């Protein structure tokens, strides 16, 4: 079973150019999303703690919001510090949360601009910011309504939750399609040269048949299969196998057969993951199309009902979550 696809000369040159461009990604770019996720986690935990106090569940615990309220920092003397919907704290959280959700559309505009200009540039940082705003905005809305959802706004709220969850799924699809086929092929060739280099350093000859068997086993470990190679797997099966494979690679590595150095473990994991993404790419492009068709209607409906809710609150002073 041949795993590595044959490459034409023009595609090889393209792969080298793509690989060079992607290798220039700054360390900050690679750390952006984890940093933003930790920031979102901190804000969520802190607000959860404060709301437990404001709702009377932790009456004797220290509270930053109460300290700010007592010292009139951000809060005026007449402000009532209450978590209930319609009160000043909830009002501000609602506006900030809605504003952050609106800012998520900057990524969509930036992506369309890049597509129309024909420039193939990385939008990963924009997407990471989009994800962060999509996490933090709905989180603030949850605290804005003090976990009480009813009436017409409940439709907007659950549409927001669906958009939030589908966004997490969409991020997974995007990661599978982050690199094009030429770039993936270039990475596979680089790892192949690395296997040879490791064997030379150990002073032994590389057994190509043993290496081929190790690659095939690692490919299966990472969620690949012979049916995937032939393009005969259902889309749902590819998604299931990819998730299982990613979980395996997250908590372990493929077995390195006897006769190969133990240091082959990590390169084999990388090789198997890249190879699976190479052959699963067409499936995930189809899944991404399904995802867009599912995600957009809920997002549009969420905005429409939210605007109605805001208009009703401003015009009629209706205090509902």
Beta strands, then each sheet from edge to edge (+ up, - down):
end
